[in-house]
Amino acid sequence: MSTDQPMSDGDKLHAFAGRMSDTFRPQATMQPGDIWAATAKPMKGFGGARYRLTPEFLIIERGTVTSNIEQVRIAFVTDIHTHQTISQKARKIGDLAITVTHPEGTVERVEIKDIPNPSEVASIMVKAANAAREVERARQSTSFIQHAGTPVGTPQAPVPPAPATTPAPTQDEDPMAKLKQLGDLHAAGVLSDEEFQTAKASILARM
């Protein structure tokens, strides 16, 4: 079977999940495609929530008799803080406070409580969120290029070239750092050659 076929977005994210799951030891039974999974270990010893992280979603399942399942798009995670009480430190568990910023501007706070190795879990979530955002940006850039053409049958008038401008980079976005991050994602196989070149061109155009 040929291996030259380009990877789909789903294939890239699942490949990323495989690499991350090899790096971080799971604390609970993981399902295919999961990056991390854990069951909470509350002081009372029962009734803990179950957590799973995929390349696209953080899945939280609460309840024993009936289950309440919440899904959070990992690409929307913008901040993660860890917290441990004295008793949690003694048991090597802790909490995560996750800030989720939705595209329409709504901000919510999600808590993951009583999980083993909270600092390690925060690190894997940051990496997963960054990868998901880069794939989403590349997907949106490719979609814009593919759909920005002139409708069929519409006469095309010559368009004069626009004057070249070089917008100044914002303080919170270092173009060189973004290029390095894109290079790392491309080398890891998360971004295809086409998506890498599209995102790279977008960043260079803003420099």
C-alpha positions in Angstrom: 0.0 0.0 0.0 1.4 3.4 -0.9 2.7 5.6 1.9 2.7 8.8 -0.1 -0.9 9.8 0.6 -1.1 13.1 2.6 -2.3 12.7 6.2 -5.7 14.0 7.1 -6.2 16.4 10.1 -7.6 13.5 12.0 -4.6 11.3 11.2 -2.2 14.0 12.3 -3.9 14.5 15.6 -4.0 10.8 16.3 -0.3 10.5 15.4 0.3 13.3 17.9 -1.8 11.4 20.5 0.4 8.3 20.0 3.6 10.3 20.6 2.3 12.0 23.7 0.8 8.8 25.2 4.2 7.2 24.8 5.8 10.2 26.7 3.3 10.4 29.6 2.3 7.3 31.6 -1.5 7.0 31.9 -3.1 6.8 35.3 -6.2 5.0 34.1 -7.2 2.7 31.2 -6.9 4.7 28.0 -9.1 4.3 25.0 -7.7 4.3 21.4 -6.6 7.8 20.4 -6.3 9.1 24.0 -3.3 11.1 25.1 -4.0 10.8 28.8 -6.6 9.4 31.1 -7.1 9.3 34.9 -9.6 8.6 37.6 -9.8 11.2 40.5 -8.6 10.0 43.9 -10.7 12.0 46.5 -10.0 11.7 50.2 -13.1 9.7 50.8 -11.9 7.1 48.3 -14.9 6.8 46.0 -17.0 8.8 43.6 -14.1 10.3 41.8 -14.6 11.8 38.3 -13.0 10.2 35.2 -10.9 12.2 32.8 -9.7 11.6 29.3 -7.7 13.8 27.0 -7.8 13.3 23.2 -6.1 15.5 20.6 -9.3 17.5 20.3 -11.3 17.2 23.5 -10.9 17.1 27.3 -13.7 14.7 28.4 -14.9 14.8 32.0 -17.3 12.1 33.3 -18.8 12.5 36.7 -21.3 10.4 38.7 -21.6 6.8 39.7 -25.2 5.7 39.2 -25.8 8.1 36.4 -23.0 9.8 34.4 -22.7 13.5 33.5 -20.3 13.9 30.6 -18.7 17.3 29.7 -16.5 17.9 26.6 -14.1 20.8 26.3 -12.4 21.7 23.0 -8.7 21.5 23.8 -7.9 24.2 21.2 -9.9 26.7 23.3 -7.8 26.1 26.5 -5.9 29.4 27.2 -4.6 28.9 30.7 -3.9 26.1 33.2 -3.0 26.4 36.9 -2.1 23.6 39.4 -3.0 23.6 43.0 -2.2 21.2 45.9 -3.3 21.2 49.5 -1.0 19.8 52.2 -3.0 16.5 52.3 -2.9 16.3 48.5 0.9 16.7 48.4 1.2 13.9 50.9 -0.9 11.7 48.5 0.9 13.0 45.4 -2.3 14.3 43.8 -3.6 17.8 43.0 -6.1 20.0 41.1 -6.0 21.8 37.8 -7.9 25.1 37.1 -8.4 25.4 33.4 -9.4 28.6 31.6 -11.4 28.0 28.4 -11.9 31.0 26.0 -14.5 30.3 23.3 -14.3 32.0 19.8 -17.3 34.2 20.6 -15.4 35.6 23.7 -17.1 33.6 26.4 -14.7 32.5 29.2 -15.4 29.6 31.5 -13.4 27.8 34.2 -13.1 24.0 34.3 -11.7 22.2 37.3 -10.0 18.8 37.4 -9.7 17.6 40.9 -7.7 15.0 42.8 -5.6 13.7 39.9 -2.1 12.1 40.2 0.9 14.1 39.0 -1.0 17.4 38.3 2.1 19.3 37.1 2.8 16.5 34.5 -0.8 16.6 33.4 -0.7 20.4 33.0 2.4 20.1 30.8 0.7 17.5 28.5 -2.4 19.6 28.2 -0.4 22.7 27.2 1.3 20.8 24.5 -1.9 19.3 23.2 -3.7 22.7 23.2 -0.8 24.3 21.2 -0.8 21.5 18.7 -4.6 21.6 18.3 -4.5 25.4 17.8 -1.8 25.1 15.1 -3.7 22.5 13.2 -6.9 24.6 13.4 -5.1 27.7 12.1 -3.6 25.7 9.2 -7.0 24.2 8.4 -8.6 27.7 8.4 -5.9 29.2 6.2 -6.2 26.3 3.7 -10.0 26.6 3.7 -9.7 30.4 3.0 -7.4 30.0 0.1 -9.5 27.2 -1.4 -12.8 29.2 -1.2 -11.6 32.7 -1.9 -11.7 32.4 -5.7 -14.0 34.1 -8.1 -17.4 32.4 -8.7 -17.6 30.3 -11.9 -18.7 32.4 -14.9 -17.8 35.8 -13.4 -15.5 37.9 -15.7 -12.2 38.6 -14.0 -11.0 42.2 -14.3 -7.3 42.9 -13.9 -6.5 43.9 -10.3 -3.7 46.4 -9.7 -1.1 45.1 -7.3 -1.6 46.4 -3.8 1.3 48.4 -2.2 3.5 46.3 -0.1 3.1 46.8 3.6 4.9 45.3 6.5 2.7 45.4 9.6 4.5 45.5 12.9 4.4 42.3 14.9 2.3 42.5 18.1 4.0 42.2 21.4 2.4 38.9 22.3 3.3 37.1 19.1 7.0 36.6 18.2 7.2 35.7 14.5 10.5 33.8 14.9 9.0 31.8 17.8 5.9 31.0 15.7 8.1 29.9 12.8 10.1 27.6 15.1 6.9 26.1 16.6 5.5 25.5 13.1 8.8 23.8 12.1 8.6 21.5 15.2 5.0 20.6 14.4 5.9 19.9 10.7 8.9 17.8 11.7 6.7 15.8 14.1 4.2 15.1 11.4 1.3 17.1 12.9 1.3 19.5 9.9 1.5 18.4 6.3 3.9 20.1 3.8 1.0 22.1 2.4 -0.3 23.3 5.8 3.2 24.1 6.9 4.0 26.2 3.9 0.6 28.0 4.1 1.0 28.9 7.8 4.7 29.8 7.2 3.7 32.2 4.4 1.1 33.8 6.5 3.6 34.5 9.3 6.3 35.8 6.9 3.7 38.1 5.3 3.1 39.8 8.7 6.9 40.3 9.4 
